Amino acid sequence: MPHDKQDRDTEEIEDEGKNIILGIVSQLRPNMDLSKVTLPTFVLEPRSMLERITNFMSHPDFLLPVPHVPSAEERFLEVCRFYLSGWHIRPPGVKKPLNPVLGETFTGFWKFPPSDIQSPGLNNLNGVAVYIAEQVSHHPPISAYFYYCPQYKVRIDGVLKPRSRFLGNSAASIMEGVASIKFLEQNEEYLLTQPNMYARGILFGKMRIELGDHVTVRCPDTDLAADIEFKVKGFISGTYNSIAGKVKRISTGDVLYKLSGKWDSEIVLENVSTGKTSTFLDVTELPVYPVMARPLEEQTIYESQKLWHETCEAVNARDQSVATKSKTAIEDHQREKARAREANNEKWQPKYFKQTGPEEYVLDMDIPYEKSDAEVLCSLDDRIPIFSENDRAYYRSLIGRGSKSEPAAQGNEPHKHVRDNGRTRLNENRPHHLRDGSNPASSFVTYRSENGSVDEYHDAQLPDQGVLSQLEEN
């Protein structure tokens, strides 16, 4: 059954918790940076931001088959569908993930088809996707991540640079950073930004998380782009979790499609030339396929799940005392290491990523695309531990067979988020809103610096002044 949206999005804080929050808030001023403010553990989601980023990849059947879609317009719309499919995945109430410490890493993988999710889209996939993330900077906080599926030649590179601001009865998390999705065989690149997050009701009323502001999906290679607004509810009018967007052609600015609806339920697509509307995305019954990771005993101390294990166990047990002590010990140790580096005049260097521009990072490895799928997976795992010992042995056994790599028979199984209820296969049983032969695009230009690095899209990602005024009133 679909979850109750109202119950998931709001949270009543107990009196003790309210007193703690009021004590913190009393020391803050509007627009103050919250990066150095220690939050109480009862507002924490029991996992690191490095792992939470994988929500973005939890519906792979919306992405991996897209390179085989013949029309550039259809491919662009499918990327938009994939992009919009991950925002409904969130913990109940108002929670924020743990801030990764400098040098923290998280690696994981997905096997296709999954063994315990009955979904036509997922069950028609075949292969393995890998994910690698590292906290490459602490001041400012920057998370770098990488995703690749050799069977479908789909690669994602991205950085996330969250900044926090206190707005009175609300707090804003400004989610700067760009994700790049590449279809290697088509030589296409899609550039995506993220909505900002707002926690409302800090001082009075129910606490609630909202997404807000404009995001962009751009593909200059196909002359297509989209501007999508995540709307926050007004003080008097409006609804929660609504979006509105336009798909345009970059070269002409012509609007080809319009998007409307709610990102936590149903989104509708309108073909501007025909006036026809159809369901573009309905997330209410989508099965989520979360990332899998190596067992804790095979992880090193600075891998997210092992590093924060005691803290997360205490958060899950609602033992705030143990959670606070564990979290504080990790953070104090990081401060000691930072002081030691400063005393020795040592500069921090990321372990798995390299810097390519101001606050830009990519995986520090040349992927051997020309080799077999199994060889690619093993080369990644040799450089950066990803798979369990059993999976590693299996993929090594495939090298030299001249066949595509299949999912290993054993391994950690994913948690099923909701029951699959007849999810449709990509481009087969969905509404045929892409079959009219037109071509969507956008009037937004992708800016690059002289060295080819992607611009940070600050204008798209900074909070809209109308949004800020609404939040400061509430």
C-alpha positions, 0 to 999 in steps of 0.5 A: 500500500502507498505510504501516508504522505501527510504522516511521512512529511511532518513530525511532532517533536517531544517537549524535551526535543523542543527545548533542545532545539529552542536552546540552539535556535536562541543562539542563531540569527537570520541567514546565519550559516549552520555548518558549524552548528551541532544538531541533536541526534533525534533529527538525524537520518541513520546513514551518511549523506554519501549513502543517501545520494544513492536515492538518485539511482534507486530506479535504474530501470528508468535510466539504463535502457535509455541509450537504446531509445532511438529518438533524442527527444524520447531519451531526454524525456526519459532522463527527466523521468529518471531524475524526478523519480528519486525525490519521493524516497525519504525517511519519515518526518524531518531528518537529515543524513549524517555529515560525512567526515573528510576522507569518508568513503562509501561504495556499493552496487546493484545487481540486475535483475534483483532477486526479491523485487518483481517488477517488469522494468527491473526484471528486464535489466541484466548486469551490475552497476557500481557506486563510489563516493568520497567526502573530498572537502570539509570546508566547504563540504563537498561530496564527490560520487561516481556511478557506472553500469558497463552493460549499458555504458551509462556513467554518472559523475557528480559533486554535492556541495550543501550549504545551510542557512537559518531563516527564522522558523525555517532552515534551508539546505542549499544543494549546490553541485552538478550531476553529469549523466553520460551515455557513452555510446551516444556521446551524450551528456545530461547536466542536472542540478538539485532542488534546495531543501527547507525544514519548516516549523522549527520554532512553532507548528509541525516540522516539515521538509519541503523541496523548493526552487528551480532545477535544470536538466540540460543536454546541449548535445541534443539541443534540449533542456528543461526548467523545473520548479519545485514549489513550496506551499504559500502561507495561505494558498498552494499545495505541498510537494508540487512541481511545474516545468517546461521542456524547451529547445535550446536554440529557439526557446520553443516550449515543447512540453509542460510538466505539472503535478506532485513529485511525491505522487503523480506528474503529468506531461502535456504535449504543447503542439497537440494539447494532449496530456498523459501520466508521465510518472506515478511514484506511489507504487514504485518499488525502490531498489536500494544500493547494496554494500559489502558486509561490515567485517569487510569494510575499512574504518572510514567507510560510511556504514562502519564509521557510523555504525554505533551512531546509527544503531543508537539513533535507530534505538532512540538512545540519544545519549549513546548516539551523541557520544558516538557522533561527538567522538568521531567529530572530535577525532576529525578535529584532532587530525585536522590540527595535526595536518595543519601543524605539519603543513600537510595538505589533504588529498582525496583517495579516489577522486581528483580535482579538475576545477574549482570545487569540481572532482571526478574519479581518479581512474581511467576506465578501460571501456574497451575491455569486457564488462567483467574486466571493467568491474574487476578493474574498478574493484581492484582500485577501490573495494566495492564487492564482497569477497564472494562477488569479487571471486565470481566476477573474476571467474567471468574474465576470459569467457567472452560473455557479458557479466551476470549478477552473482548468485549470492550477496546482500539483498536489497530492502523492498521499499513498497510492493510493486503493483504492476510497474510498466516496462520502459517504452513499452506499456507506458502512455505513448506521449513520446510517439508523436515525432516532435522534439523537446528542448530548452532555452537554457544554455550550459556554461563552461569555463575555458578549461571545459569544466561545468559551471556551478549554475549558481543562479538556478540553485540559489533560493528564490527570493519569493520562496525565502519570503514565504519561509521567513513569514512562516 
